[in-house]
Amino acid sequence: MVLTRFSRAVSIEYLPAGERAPRRWDLAPRFGDSDLSWVADASPRTLIAYDGRLPRRVAESILTPFRELLPDENIIQIEHPKKSLLQARRLWSIMMGIKPECVVAIGGGTTTDLVSFAASCFNRGTPTILIPTTLLAIVDASIGGKNGLDYQRCKNAIGTISHPMRVSSSMEALETLPCGEYRSGFGEIIKFAALFPGKLMDRLTSIALDISNPDNCQDAFELVTECAAIKSELVEGTGLGRECMLYGHNIGHALEVIRKGSRHGECVAIGMAFEGALAVKAGVLSEQRWVEQRHLLRSFGLPIDIPRGVRMTTLVHAMKRYRLFDGTEFTFIVPCDKGFTRVLVPEDQLPGLLTELDRWARSRRG
Ligand SMILES: NC(=O)c1ccc[n+]([C@@H]2O[C@H](COP(=O)([O-])OP(=O)(O)OC[C@H]3O[C@@H](n4cnc5c(N)ncnc54)[C@H](O)[C@@H]3O)[C@@H](O)[C@H]2O)c1
């Protein structure tokens, strides 16, 4: 992984495990600072698919250079992006007409996952370029090549691994993000800090980020770059090193399914609060580190409790559909005092354990 700084922008070059060609992730403070030299080289058979709910200002800032090069039918709006097979099929129908040589996805993680999945299957794999427009997608979903669709009430049940050729984004896109979506992105950022506490934890606790106002998002530029560098390095490796990114996701994904419309980063925050408590109880993580992490989640306005009305049995039922359950045991990937590790919990013990952890965590509320 190599991080290069230009006058204002940064670029990270990394080689995903199993790939021959390096990939590039670029971030610029403003749209005008982005390196768009690649746009001019785009094939006339490029397909652009963007989230139709993007504010006009954001969509047009990104689309203008493409409009000059591509016919209108190559630029399509996805009205209400969902990670569903139905929407993937709609994209395939459009792809059949255009036969794209490259697909560009513009939007948050929902759009980039959906479009990347569809492209990765089309013609046995069509290259993609991502232009993520949410904090969560810039910092996390755009790196790693995981393209999952939700199926039968299970997150990312159907998917592919296919890395984008390039990711190009700008912090300016975040200025129009609703506050809740902006905050959700910090769920994943705090995950990086919980897993790699060193520098990131200090930076997060010391900078006075006003996360209630995405207008100040430029203050997070360095933080976002640091997290992207960590994730790029992780995807160069394999095994547990890469899987650690699933911290908080066992419970988080189940909550996302149970509570339709809930935000990914918020569900992961609750997941980390619980899975971190599990790590403390299992004796692999110090209580002090868990308290720090929980404090950070709360100070960024993120939830840490299982929402009222969600029963532990319902939660466990949803968790069984996810790939971290093998039929008899649940695997939790958690930070530990020497990096990260797996904690295995037998199926019949989980409901009782979650209830106990809930009680224990509430008793430690400062
Ligand atoms: N592939 C991966 O490795 C990976 C990692 C993390 C999360 N994800 C997936 O990402 C998804 C969540 O992504 P998300 O949090 O980006 O949500 P999202 O894509 O659903 O976007 C959230 C909302 O923000 C709006 N929006 C997007 N950009 C905007 C902008 N610049 N200004 C104003 N509004 C804007 C969208 O229209 C939407 O209403 C989940 O499905 C999750 O599973 C994937």
The ligand as a MOL file (V3000), in Angstrom:
LIG
                    3D

  0  0  0     0  0            999 V3000
M  V30 BEGIN CTAB
M  V30 COUNTS 44 48 0 0 0
M  V30 BEGIN ATOM
M  V30 1 N -18.9510 -3.5490 0.2610 0
M  V30 2 C -18.5360 -3.3350 1.4880 0
M  V30 3 O -17.3990 -3.7040 1.8760 0
M  V30 4 C -19.4230 -2.6070 2.4480 0
M  V30 5 C -18.8950 -2.0900 3.6430 0
M  V30 6 C -19.7490 -1.3840 4.4880 0
M  V30 7 C -21.0840 -1.2240 4.1510 0
M  V30 8 N -21.5640 -1.7420 2.9980 0 CHG=1
M  V30 9 C -22.9770 -1.5900 2.6220 0
M  V30 10 O -23.2490 -0.2180 2.4180 0
M  V30 11 C -24.6460 -0.0120 2.6050 0
M  V30 12 C -24.8670 1.2880 3.3330 0
M  V30 13 O -24.2660 2.3340 2.5910 0
M  V30 14 P -24.4570 3.8660 2.9800 0
M  V30 15 O -24.3930 4.0140 4.4510 0
M  V30 16 O -23.5220 4.6290 2.1390 0 CHG=-1
M  V30 17 O -25.9900 4.1460 2.6280 0
M  V30 18 P -26.7870 4.4270 1.2730 0
M  V30 19 O -26.0210 4.1630 0.0680 0
M  V30 20 O -28.0640 3.6700 1.4400 0
M  V30 21 O -27.0580 5.9920 1.3560 0
M  V30 22 C -27.7650 6.5190 2.4690 0
M  V30 23 C -28.6540 7.7050 2.0410 0
M  V30 24 O -27.8130 8.8180 1.7230 0
M  V30 25 C -28.2030 9.3540 0.4370 0
M  V30 26 N -27.0030 9.9780 -0.1130 0
M  V30 27 C -25.9160 9.3750 -0.6570 0
M  V30 28 N -24.9720 10.2850 -0.9350 0
M  V30 29 C -25.4780 11.4830 -0.5940 0
M  V30 30 C -24.9760 12.8150 -0.6240 0
M  V30 31 N -23.7350 13.0830 -1.0390 0
M  V30 32 N -25.7690 13.8130 -0.1930 0
M  V30 33 C -27.0280 13.5610 0.2810 0
M  V30 34 N -27.5610 12.3380 0.3450 0
M  V30 35 C -26.7860 11.3000 -0.0850 0
M  V30 36 C -28.7280 8.1530 -0.3020 0
M  V30 37 O -29.5740 8.5470 -1.3600 0
M  V30 38 C -29.4840 7.4280 0.8050 0
M  V30 39 O -30.7450 7.9840 0.9940 0
M  V30 40 C -25.1780 -1.2280 3.3530 0
M  V30 41 O -25.9990 -2.0030 2.4990 0
M  V30 42 C -23.9380 -2.0120 3.7080 0
M  V30 43 O -24.1560 -3.3970 3.7300 0
M  V30 44 C -20.7560 -2.4240 2.1330 0
M  V30 END ATOM
M  V30 BEGIN BOND
M  V30 1 1 1 2
M  V30 2 2 2 3
M  V30 3 1 2 4
M  V30 4 1 4 5
M  V30 5 2 4 44
M  V30 6 2 5 6
M  V30 7 1 6 7
M  V30 8 2 7 8
M  V30 9 1 8 9
M  V30 10 1 8 44
M  V30 11 1 9 10
M  V30 12 1 9 42
M  V30 13 1 10 11
M  V30 14 1 11 12
M  V30 15 1 11 40
M  V30 16 1 12 13
M  V30 17 1 13 14
M  V30 18 2 14 15
M  V30 19 1 14 16
M  V30 20 1 14 17
M  V30 21 1 17 18
M  V30 22 2 18 19
M  V30 23 1 18 20
M  V30 24 1 18 21
M  V30 25 1 21 22
M  V30 26 1 22 23
M  V30 27 1 23 24
M  V30 28 1 23 38
M  V30 29 1 24 25
M  V30 30 1 25 26
M  V30 31 1 25 36
M  V30 32 1 26 27
M  V30 33 1 26 35
M  V30 34 2 27 28
M  V30 35 1 28 29
M  V30 36 1 29 30
M  V30 37 2 29 35
M  V30 38 1 30 31
M  V30 39 2 30 32
M  V30 40 1 32 33
M  V30 41 2 33 34
M  V30 42 1 34 35
M  V30 43 1 36 37
M  V30 44 1 36 38
M  V30 45 1 38 39
M  V30 46 1 40 41
M  V30 47 1 40 42
M  V30 48 1 42 43
M  V30 END BOND
M  V30 END CTAB
M  END
